């Protein structure tokens, strides 16, 4: 299975994405933080030029670990009948 990763745990090696062709790290993750980004703008490994599955639009921004509020109140109100 390509691009499987652990999630929601403190495991940078297990959360990161690795190139399926050369094995180099392409997207480093640590919880909600993105670290090193080793893909071209169109999603190719900078080490071997292998295309990574996905939709890419250049490098990530610098939004960091910010969390977004989620409001669940009233989410299922229409289905409560």
PEWO-V926213 format. One record per residue. N is the residue number from 1. PSI is psi in degrees with one decimal (none if undefined). OMEGA is omega in whole degrees, -180 to 180 (NA if undefined). D_FIRST is the distance of its C-alpha to the first C-alpha in Angstrom with 2 decimals. Layout:
n:N psi:PSI omega:OMEGA d_first:D_FIRST
n:N psi:PSI omega:OMEGA d_first:D_FIRST
This chain:
n:1 psi:126.0 omega:179 d_first:0.00
n:2 psi:143.2 omega:171 d_first:3.79
n:3 psi:25.3 omega:173 d_first:6.69
n:4 psi:144.2 omega:-179 d_first:6.41
n:5 psi:157.0 omega:172 d_first:10.02
n:6 psi:160.6 omega:-180 d_first:13.01
n:7 psi:154.2 omega:177 d_first:15.73
n:8 psi:31.5 omega:175 d_first:19.49
n:9 psi:161.5 omega:179 d_first:20.08
n:10 psi:83.5 omega:-176 d_first:21.71
n:11 psi:79.4 omega:-176 d_first:18.86
n:12 psi:-44.9 omega:-179 d_first:18.78
n:13 psi:-39.4 omega:-178 d_first:16.45
n:14 psi:-22.7 omega:-180 d_first:13.86
n:15 psi:-19.7 omega:-174 d_first:14.43
n:16 psi:162.8 omega:179 d_first:14.42
n:17 psi:139.2 omega:-178 d_first:12.16
n:18 psi:147.9 omega:179 d_first:11.96
n:19 psi:131.8 omega:180 d_first:12.36
n:20 psi:-16.9 omega:-178 d_first:9.79
n:21 psi:-48.6 omega:-175 d_first:13.08
n:22 psi:-11.7 omega:177 d_first:15.41
n:23 psi:-2.1 omega:178 d_first:13.69
n:24 psi:151.3 omega:175 d_first:16.37
n:25 psi:133.6 omega:179 d_first:16.19
n:26 psi:-37.6 omega:177 d_first:16.47
n:27 psi:114.9 omega:180 d_first:16.93
n:28 psi:130.8 omega:179 d_first:18.48
n:29 psi:143.4 omega:174 d_first:18.74
n:30 psi:99.2 omega:-171 d_first:21.10
n:31 psi:-116.3 omega:-178 d_first:21.51
n:32 psi:9.3 omega:-178 d_first:22.84
n:33 psi:132.0 omega:172 d_first:23.80
n:34 psi:133.0 omega:179 d_first:22.20
n:35 psi:-126.0 omega:-179 d_first:23.14
n:36 psi:138.0 omega:-180 d_first:22.69
n:37 psi:108.8 omega:-175 d_first:21.42
n:38 psi:50.9 omega:175 d_first:20.65
n:39 psi:148.4 omega:173 d_first:19.94
n:40 psi:173.3 omega:-180 d_first:22.66
n:41 psi:-26.3 omega:179 d_first:24.00
n:42 psi:12.5 omega:173 d_first:21.99
n:43 psi:25.8 omega:178 d_first:18.57
n:44 psi:144.1 omega:177 d_first:18.68
n:45 psi:130.9 omega:180 d_first:18.06
n:46 psi:-16.7 omega:-180 d_first:21.63
n:47 psi:-41.2 omega:-174 d_first:21.06
n:48 psi:-1.8 omega:177 d_first:19.97
n:49 psi:14.2 omega:177 d_first:20.14
n:50 psi:139.9 omega:179 d_first:16.61
n:51 psi:128.7 omega:178 d_first:15.98
n:52 psi:135.2 omega:179 d_first:13.42
n:53 psi:138.2 omega:178 d_first:12.44
n:54 psi:-178.5 omega:178 d_first:14.80
n:55 psi:121.9 omega:-175 d_first:18.54
n:56 psi:145.4 omega:178 d_first:20.48
n:57 psi:64.3 omega:180 d_first:24.20
n:58 psi:-175.4 omega:-178 d_first:25.09
n:59 psi:160.8 omega:-180 d_first:24.70
n:60 psi:162.9 omega:176 d_first:24.63
n:61 psi:-167.0 omega:-178 d_first:28.00
n:62 psi:43.5 omega:-176 d_first:29.61
n:63 psi:-18.3 omega:173 d_first:29.45
n:64 psi:-147.3 omega:-175 d_first:28.36
n:65 psi:22.8 omega:-178 d_first:27.83
n:66 psi:139.3 omega:177 d_first:30.11
n:67 psi:146.8 omega:-179 d_first:29.50
n:68 psi:137.2 omega:179 d_first:30.57
n:69 psi:144.4 omega:177 d_first:32.80
n:70 psi:127.4 omega:180 d_first:31.69
n:71 psi:115.6 omega:-178 d_first:34.50
n:72 psi:-16.1 omega:-179 d_first:33.86
n:73 psi:127.5 omega:178 d_first:37.53
n:74 psi:-0.2 omega:-178 d_first:38.28
n:75 psi:-40.0 omega:-178 d_first:34.68
n:76 psi:16.5 omega:-177 d_first:35.10
n:77 psi:-38.8 omega:-179 d_first:38.86
n:78 psi:-23.8 omega:-178 d_first:38.73
n:79 psi:3.5 omega:-173 d_first:36.85
n:80 psi:-7.4 omega:-175 d_first:39.18
n:81 psi:none omega:NA d_first:41.66
